Amino acid sequence: MELTTITQVAPGRLIGLAPDGDLRLVWDYTTIRIPIFDLPHLEALLDMWLLEEEPPQLRRGYYRLTHSPEGGYQLWLHTAGLWLSRQDVHTLMSLVTAVVEELCRPLCRQPNAPFGLGYRKFIAAPRKGHHRN
């Protein structure tokens, strides 16, 4: 599969953009599809994990993070799962955060363009005349 790498932390650990417009998380020998609109849910789940320290289980949208019986964590992305060590979760967090910064936040930094680049600012002006109820 052809991917345009957005960010990579090690050989075989990256997030890239596929020709269909969705993201792919490549983790060693596993490739998992992540719709771009779902990326903030994954980021929020990982942020909650960081704040909670040792949560028994976290869920956000289609994503779940639980303790693994073998130690470490199981991350479920829709129906695909990954076994992660504590360090792996931190590595995944850095990947996801970098992709969110690259793809999701640039338009949010455009205060004069509420609907993204290329749109003019709307100015609401009161209408003169009668108001109908």
LINFENJO-V832970 format. One record per backbone hydrogen bond with DSSP energy under -0.5 kcal/mol. NH is the residue of the N-H (numbers start at 0). CO is the residue of the C=O. If there is no record, write none. Layout:
NH/CO, NH/CO
This chain:
3/16, 4/2, 5/14, 6/14, 8/12, 9/12, 12/9, 13/25, 14/6, 15/23, 16/3, 17/15, 17/21, 18/1, 20/17, 22/33, 23/15, 24/31, 25/13, 25/23, 26/24, 26/29, 27/11, 29/26, 31/24, 33/22, 37/34, 38/34, 38/35, 40/37, 41/37, 42/38, 43/39, 44/40, 45/41, 46/42, 47/43, 48/44, 49/45, 50/46, 51/47, 52/48, 53/51, 57/64, 59/62, 62/59, 63/75, 64/57, 65/73, 66/55, 67/71, 70/67, 72/83, 73/65, 74/72, 74/81, 75/63, 75/73, 76/74, 76/79, 77/61, 77/75, 78/76, 79/76, 81/74, 83/72, 83/81, 88/84, 89/85, 90/86, 91/87, 92/88, 93/89, 94/90, 95/91, 96/92, 97/93, 98/94, 99/95, 100/96, 101/97, 102/98, 103/99, 104/99, 108/104, 108/105, 109/106, 110/108, 112/109, 115/112, 118/115, 123/121, 124/122
